[in-house]
Amino acid sequence: MKGLESDVELVERSSAGDRKAFESLVIRYQGPIYNAAFRITGNEQDACDVSQMVFMKVAERLDEYDRNRKFFSWIFRISVNEAINFVQRRRPEDPLEDDDSCGPERDEPEARYVQRQISERIQRALLKLKPDDRTVITLRHFSECSYQEMAEILVLEEKTVRSRLYEARQRLAGLLMDLQVR
């Protein structure tokens, strides 16, 4: 796109103290970061909290970003780590609340209801998986990362990512057997 600054240019300007440049990075990545955090935490408010923590860490550690790597991979790795850490810190008895205050709005009421039912069922199944399984499924299917991007984010070999994703899909499919029959 013409006129759109690259991530590296925005990082350079942000590192030099340009708040507008950092704001542009936040705007560019807030949706994908929130979506990944939501799929890993299973809670909209938690996803908002994780997203805020991610951008605070990014602001603090911007000088650690290696400009020879993709910014997307770097910020996504921070996001995944923060979301997993958040889930691990949460006590098992903490309830998962259903709060629409932070997520994106949807259209038609009937379609929204059906979609919400399916989404809630998938989310419940995802939450039964280990955080590592949730992470690979989230990166591939909800954040639409390529295998190469996933390998960079997770700091793994691409073949390992493919293997982990396959196994995670198998476990998720087992949890969603009733949806597959319909």
KEBADO-966543 format. One record per residue (C-alpha): x, y, z. Coordinates in nm, 4 decimals, m for minus. Each point is the difference from the previous one (the first is absolute). Layout:
REM residues N
+----------+----------+----------+
!     east !    north !       up !
+----------+----------+----------+
!        X !        Y !        Z !
...
+----------+----------+----------+
This chain:
REM residues 182
+----------+----------+----------+
!     east !    north !       up !
+----------+----------+----------+
!   0.0000 !   0.0000 !   0.0000 !
!   0.1326 !   0.3368 !  m0.0935 !
!   0.0485 !   0.2492 !   0.2791 !
!  m0.0181 !  m0.2660 !   0.2703 !
!   0.3128 !  m0.0028 !   0.2124 !
!   0.1713 !  m0.3324 !   0.0594 !
!   0.0195 !  m0.1467 !   0.3465 !
!   0.3731 !   0.0642 !   0.0107 !
!  m0.0516 !   0.3695 !  m0.0829 !
!  m0.2626 !   0.0282 !   0.2742 !
!   0.2276 !  m0.1787 !   0.2470 !
!   0.2873 !   0.2346 !  m0.0850 !
!  m0.2197 !   0.3052 !   0.0502 !
!  m0.1479 !  m0.1461 !   0.3209 !
!   0.3469 !  m0.0700 !   0.1372 !
!   0.0853 !   0.3639 !  m0.0661 !
!  m0.2963 !   0.1054 !   0.2165 !
!  m0.2685 !   0.0517 !  m0.2639 !
!  m0.3251 !  m0.0879 !   0.1788 !
!  m0.2056 !   0.0167 !  m0.3208 !
!   0.2188 !  m0.2709 !  m0.1523 !
!  m0.0548 !  m0.2265 !   0.3005 !
!  m0.3712 !   0.0737 !  m0.0159 !
!   0.0067 !  m0.1138 !  m0.3633 !
!   0.1592 !  m0.3298 !   0.1059 !
!  m0.2668 !  m0.0474 !   0.2669 !
!  m0.2784 !   0.0684 !  m0.2495 !
!   0.1571 !  m0.2353 !  m0.2532 !
!   0.0380 !  m0.2910 !   0.2435 !
!  m0.2701 !   0.0431 !   0.2645 !
!  m0.2525 !  m0.2229 !  m0.1822 !
!   0.2303 !  m0.2969 !  m0.0627 !
!   0.1486 !   0.0262 !   0.3514 !
!  m0.3442 !   0.0122 !   0.1625 !
!  m0.1280 !  m0.2921 !  m0.2096 !
!   0.2977 !  m0.2192 !   0.0842 !
!  m0.0259 !   0.0888 !   0.3697 !
!  m0.3731 !  m0.0743 !   0.0006 !
!   0.0471 !  m0.3415 !  m0.1569 !
!   0.2658 !  m0.0890 !   0.2543 !
!  m0.1623 !   0.1499 !   0.3133 !
!  m0.3621 !  m0.0700 !  m0.0905 !
!  m0.1186 !   0.3252 !   0.1499 !
!  m0.0558 !   0.3391 !  m0.1591 !
!   0.1074 !   0.2061 !   0.2999 !
!   0.3095 !  m0.2156 !   0.0477 !
!   0.0795 !   0.0476 !  m0.3698 !
!  m0.0284 !   0.3777 !   0.0471 !
!   0.2316 !  m0.0194 !   0.3013 !
!   0.2511 !  m0.2156 !  m0.1875 !
!  m0.0107 !   0.2376 !  m0.2971 !
!   0.0796 !   0.2941 !   0.2253 !
!   0.2869 !  m0.1901 !   0.1614 !
!   0.1357 !  m0.0885 !  m0.3437 !
!   0.0094 !   0.3595 !  m0.1177 !
!   0.1565 !   0.1144 !   0.3260 !
!   0.2737 !  m0.2629 !  m0.0422 !
!   0.0478 !   0.0953 !  m0.3631 !
!   0.0423 !   0.3653 !   0.1003 !
!   0.2531 !  m0.0964 !   0.2673 !
!   0.1954 !  m0.2397 !  m0.2221 !
!  m0.0162 !   0.1651 !  m0.3398 !
!   0.3772 !   0.0397 !  m0.0019 !
!   0.0316 !  m0.3829 !   0.0302 !
!  m0.1834 !  m0.0565 !  m0.3291 !
!   0.2324 !  m0.1406 !  m0.2684 !
!  m0.0741 !   0.2061 !  m0.3115 !
!   0.1141 !  m0.2944 !  m0.2189 !
!  m0.3020 !  m0.2031 !   0.1123 !
!  m0.3698 !   0.0565 !  m0.0588 !
!  m0.1581 !   0.2281 !   0.2586 !
!  m0.3188 !  m0.2064 !  m0.0249 !
!   0.1851 !  m0.3121 !   0.1202 !
!   0.1650 !   0.1886 !   0.2854 !
!  m0.3170 !   0.1620 !   0.1327 !
!  m0.2000 !  m0.3188 !  m0.0466 !
!   0.2545 !  m0.1971 !   0.2011 !
!  m0.0387 !   0.2500 !   0.2824 !
!  m0.3791 !  m0.0345 !  m0.0280 !
!   0.0031 !  m0.3775 !   0.0103 !
!   0.2333 !  m0.0028 !   0.2989 !
!  m0.2082 !   0.2570 !   0.1885 !
!  m0.3254 !  m0.1872 !  m0.0684 !
!   0.1458 !  m0.3351 !   0.1064 !
!   0.1507 !   0.1547 !   0.3135 !
!  m0.3321 !   0.1655 !   0.0778 !
!  m0.1840 !  m0.3329 !  m0.0277 !
!   0.2578 !  m0.1750 !   0.2155 !
!  m0.0258 !   0.2684 !   0.2678 !
!  m0.3803 !  m0.0219 !   0.0042 !
!  m0.1287 !  m0.2291 !   0.2678 !
!  m0.2057 !  m0.2952 !  m0.1290 !
!  m0.3006 !   0.1153 !   0.2026 !
!  m0.0060 !   0.3430 !  m0.1679 !
!  m0.3165 !   0.0184 !  m0.2089 !
!   0.0079 !   0.0847 !  m0.3681 !
!  m0.2367 !   0.2927 !  m0.0305 !
!  m0.1964 !   0.0878 !  m0.3095 !
!   0.0451 !   0.3727 !  m0.0587 !
!  m0.0415 !   0.1675 !  m0.3380 !
!   0.1447 !   0.3342 !   0.1067 !
!   0.3332 !  m0.0392 !  m0.1786 !
!  m0.0586 !  m0.2256 !  m0.3006 !
!  m0.1086 !   0.0880 !  m0.3508 !
!  m0.3680 !   0.0534 !  m0.0740 !
!  m0.1909 !  m0.2288 !  m0.2368 !
!  m0.3030 !   0.0492 !  m0.2289 !
!  m0.3247 !  m0.1982 !  m0.0317 !
!  m0.1529 !  m0.1245 !   0.3283 !
!  m0.0831 !  m0.3522 !  m0.1275 !
!   0.3350 !  m0.0489 !  m0.1672 !
!   0.1707 !   0.1454 !   0.3055 !
!  m0.1801 !  m0.2491 !   0.2245 !
!   0.0936 !  m0.3034 !  m0.2113 !
!   0.3573 !   0.1210 !  m0.0424 !
!   0.0288 !   0.0695 !   0.3701 !
!  m0.1210 !  m0.3499 !   0.0865 !
!   0.2571 !  m0.1590 !  m0.2294 !
!   0.2718 !   0.2380 !   0.1135 !
!  m0.0713 !  m0.0705 !   0.3669 !
!   0.0101 !  m0.3747 !  m0.0630 !
!   0.3338 !   0.0273 !  m0.1792 !
!   0.1350 !   0.2291 !   0.2692 !
!  m0.1008 !  m0.2453 !   0.2750 !
!   0.1737 !  m0.2781 !  m0.1912 !
!   0.3105 !   0.2160 !  m0.0530 !
!   0.0159 !   0.0733 !   0.3715 !
!   0.0122 !  m0.3726 !   0.0714 !
!   0.3210 !  m0.0244 !  m0.2041 !
!   0.3463 !   0.0663 !   0.1389 !
!   0.1248 !   0.3579 !  m0.0589 !
!   0.2516 !  m0.1218 !  m0.2615 !
!  m0.2782 !  m0.1651 !  m0.2013 !
!  m0.2177 !   0.3106 !   0.0310 !
!   0.2861 !   0.2144 !  m0.1178 !
!   0.0715 !  m0.1879 !  m0.3236 !
!  m0.3699 !  m0.0218 !  m0.0858 !
!  m0.0472 !   0.3689 !   0.0747 !
!   0.2974 !   0.1077 !  m0.2080 !
!  m0.1002 !  m0.2104 !  m0.3005 !
!  m0.3783 !   0.0209 !  m0.0038 !
!  m0.0938 !   0.3203 !   0.1771 !
!   0.3014 !   0.2166 !  m0.0746 !
!   0.0566 !  m0.1621 !  m0.3408 !
!   0.3768 !  m0.0292 !   0.0400 !
!   0.1986 !  m0.2005 !  m0.2517 !
!   0.2050 !  m0.2958 !   0.1215 !
!   0.3124 !   0.2085 !  m0.0492 !
!  m0.1430 !   0.2865 !   0.2093 !
!  m0.1056 !  m0.2460 !   0.2678 !
!   0.3502 !  m0.1474 !   0.0065 !
!   0.1475 !   0.3489 !   0.0449 !
!  m0.2491 !   0.0929 !   0.2718 !
!   0.0426 !  m0.3255 !   0.1911 !
!   0.3733 !  m0.0271 !  m0.0695 !
!  m0.0413 !  m0.3529 !  m0.1352 !
!   0.0799 !  m0.1866 !  m0.3188 !
!  m0.2798 !   0.0173 !  m0.2559 !
!  m0.0378 !  m0.3800 !  m0.0017 !
!  m0.0427 !   0.0063 !   0.3793 !
!  m0.2705 !   0.2642 !  m0.0356 !
!  m0.1815 !  m0.2139 !  m0.2586 !
!   0.0201 !  m0.3036 !   0.2266 !
!  m0.1235 !   0.1894 !   0.3069 !
!  m0.2836 !   0.1521 !  m0.1976 !
!  m0.1064 !  m0.3390 !  m0.1350 !
!  m0.0047 !  m0.1494 !   0.3501 !
!  m0.1841 !   0.3008 !   0.1455 !
!  m0.2619 !  m0.0221 !  m0.2769 !
!  m0.0506 !  m0.3684 !   0.0775 !
!  m0.0568 !   0.0755 !   0.3684 !
!  m0.2361 !   0.2876 !  m0.0830 !
!  m0.1919 !  m0.2149 !  m0.2484 !
!  m0.0473 !  m0.2591 !   0.2732 !
!  m0.1540 !   0.2655 !   0.2226 !
!  m0.2277 !   0.1235 !  m0.2795 !
!  m0.1245 !  m0.3376 !  m0.1253 !
!  m0.3630 !   0.0967 !   0.0585 !
!   0.0341 !   0.3042 !  m0.2304 !
!   0.1533 !  m0.2100 !  m0.2783 !
!  m0.2945 !  m0.2413 !  m0.0131 !
!  m0.2523 !   0.2735 !  m0.0851 !
+----------+----------+----------+
